[in-house]
């Protein structure tokens, strides 16, 4: 148990409410992929997925709680996009010390204005710390070339590849640590944490995505 929640479970509850159940300084790493607040839906997303909950406005309420539950010496990684980066950067720097903005070069192109704009081929990951955080392994640069998942394999409109969350977890946590995943989505971060022998706590409001994430976690157990 961790305060009022069990480890290695996904709770169907808004993260702002779920975080209040966690004790102060009880998690080692936060990986957040929040709704960016851009209300963007490509044609593919309109056909295959419902709109992302709460993506029509900025929700920063969880940031203060994430700071409270993160241990001194821990780190936060928060995904965002270039056009809303200033808003997310400002709110995160209100609490955390931002050390880098990682550029995820996701390869394979992106959607948008196919003739009037350059191809979207990256996203940002804001990397901040609470106190002194030491990265594991050798020093690497802040541009990460990691292939995104095939769109045809998406089970969530903003699905992130396992290799991306695995790199974050390996660099900023150790076996047995607790990873907080405020926005579960399709469960990529939960799967990576489990595979790398970390514990996790995660929250999600959409029951369909919780089911998808739990199936992915079950597949790990069946393969071991």
VENNOR-V869491 format. One record per residue. N is the residue number from 1. RES is the residue in one letter. SS is DSSP state (2 for helix, 1 for strand, 0 for the rest). PHI is phi in whole degrees, -180 to 180 (NA if undefined). NEAR is the number of other C-alpha atoms within 12 Angstrom. Layout:
# VENNOR-V869491
N,RES,SS,PHI,NEAR
N,RES,SS,PHI,NEAR
This chain:
# VENNOR-V869491
1,X,0,NA,16
2,X,1,-132,26
3,X,0,64,18
4,X,0,-97,16
5,X,1,-131,25
6,X,0,-91,19
7,X,0,-73,28
8,X,0,61,34
9,X,1,-137,34
10,X,1,-108,39
11,X,1,-104,36
12,X,1,-84,26
13,X,0,-161,24
14,X,0,-58,27
15,X,2,-62,36
16,X,2,-61,28
17,X,2,-78,22
18,X,2,-64,32
19,X,2,-63,38
20,X,0,-68,27
21,X,0,-83,26
22,X,0,-94,31
23,X,0,-71,21
24,X,0,-59,20
25,X,0,48,26
26,X,0,-116,34
27,X,1,-121,41
28,X,1,-99,37
29,X,1,-153,47
30,X,1,-120,52
31,X,1,-121,49
32,X,1,-119,42
33,X,0,-123,41
34,X,0,-77,39
35,X,0,-56,34
36,X,0,-71,35
37,X,0,88,27
38,X,0,-103,25
39,X,0,51,19
40,X,0,-98,26
41,X,0,-137,22
42,X,0,-70,21
43,X,2,-60,15
44,X,2,-63,20
45,X,2,-65,22
46,X,2,-64,15
47,X,2,-78,11
48,X,2,-98,18
49,X,0,-134,21
50,X,0,-71,23
51,X,0,-62,24
52,X,0,-70,31
53,X,0,-59,26
54,X,0,64,22
55,X,0,-91,21
56,X,0,-99,16
57,X,0,-156,18
58,X,0,-86,22
59,X,0,-117,25
60,X,0,-106,30
61,X,2,-62,21
62,X,2,-77,33
63,X,2,-66,34
64,X,2,-60,22
65,X,2,-68,30
66,X,2,-62,46
67,X,2,-64,40
68,X,2,-62,26
69,X,2,-85,36
70,X,1,-78,37
71,X,1,-68,31
72,X,1,-63,25
73,X,1,97,26
74,X,1,-91,38
75,X,1,-134,43
76,X,1,-125,47
77,X,1,-124,47
78,X,1,-129,44
79,X,1,-74,39
80,X,1,-160,33
81,X,0,-120,30
82,X,0,-55,24
83,X,0,-82,17
84,X,0,-120,22
85,X,2,-56,26
86,X,2,-58,17
87,X,2,-65,22
88,X,2,-70,39
89,X,2,-60,32
90,X,2,-61,18
91,X,2,-70,25
92,X,2,-70,37
93,X,2,-71,27
94,X,0,-63,18
95,X,0,-118,25
96,X,0,-105,36
97,X,1,-93,27
98,X,1,-82,27
99,X,1,-100,24
100,X,1,-152,23
101,X,1,-113,30
102,X,1,-80,31
103,X,1,-100,28
104,X,1,-88,33
105,X,1,-86,23
106,X,0,-92,27
107,X,0,61,20
108,X,0,83,17
109,X,0,83,20
110,X,0,-143,23
111,X,0,-100,21
112,X,0,127,17
113,X,0,-73,13
114,X,0,-72,12
115,X,0,-116,8
116,X,0,-109,9
117,X,0,-145,11
118,X,0,-70,13
119,X,0,-66,17
120,X,0,-73,22
121,X,0,-137,24
122,X,1,-152,28
123,X,1,-136,33
124,X,1,-100,31
125,X,1,-130,37
126,X,1,-79,38
127,X,1,-111,35
128,X,1,-127,42
129,X,1,-136,34
130,X,1,-119,32
131,X,0,80,20
132,X,0,-91,17
133,X,0,-114,25
134,X,0,-107,21
135,X,0,-77,24
136,X,0,-82,16
137,X,0,76,14
138,X,0,-74,9
139,X,0,-72,9
140,X,0,-124,15
141,X,0,-87,12
142,X,0,-100,19
143,X,1,-115,18
144,X,1,-109,25
145,X,1,-94,22
146,X,0,-134,23
147,X,0,-64,20
148,X,0,-72,28
149,X,0,-66,24
150,X,0,-61,19
151,X,2,-56,22
152,X,2,-66,13
153,X,2,-96,15
154,X,0,-62,23
155,X,0,-112,28
156,X,0,-151,33
157,X,0,-64,31
158,X,0,-121,38
159,X,0,-59,35
160,X,0,-108,36
161,X,0,-70,31
162,X,2,-60,27
163,X,2,-60,26
164,X,2,-72,34
165,X,2,-69,39
166,X,2,-63,28
167,X,2,-64,28
168,X,2,-60,39
169,X,2,-66,43
170,X,2,-67,30
171,X,2,-77,26
172,X,2,-126,34
173,X,0,-157,37
174,X,0,-128,25
175,X,0,-54,22
176,X,0,89,21
177,X,0,-69,28
178,X,1,-110,40
179,X,1,-106,49
180,X,1,-93,50
181,X,1,-124,48
182,X,0,-65,47
183,X,0,-126,47
184,X,0,-68,45
185,X,0,58,42
186,X,0,-83,38
187,X,0,91,46
188,X,2,-57,42
189,X,2,-68,48
190,X,2,-64,48
191,X,2,-63,41
192,X,2,-64,35
193,X,2,-60,42
194,X,2,-64,36
195,X,2,-61,29
196,X,0,-93,28
197,X,0,65,22
198,X,0,-107,29
199,X,1,-94,35
200,X,1,-144,44
201,X,1,-132,46
202,X,1,-143,48
203,X,1,-131,43
204,X,1,-160,39
205,X,0,-93,26
206,X,0,-93,28
207,X,2,-63,20
208,X,2,-63,21
209,X,2,-73,33
210,X,2,-63,29
211,X,2,-63,24
212,X,2,-62,26
213,X,2,-63,36
214,X,2,-65,29
215,X,2,-64,21
216,X,2,-64,26
217,X,2,-68,28
218,X,2,-62,20
219,X,2,-65,15
220,X,2,-65,20
221,X,2,-64,13
222,X,2,-69,9
223,X,2,-84,9
224,X,0,-100,9
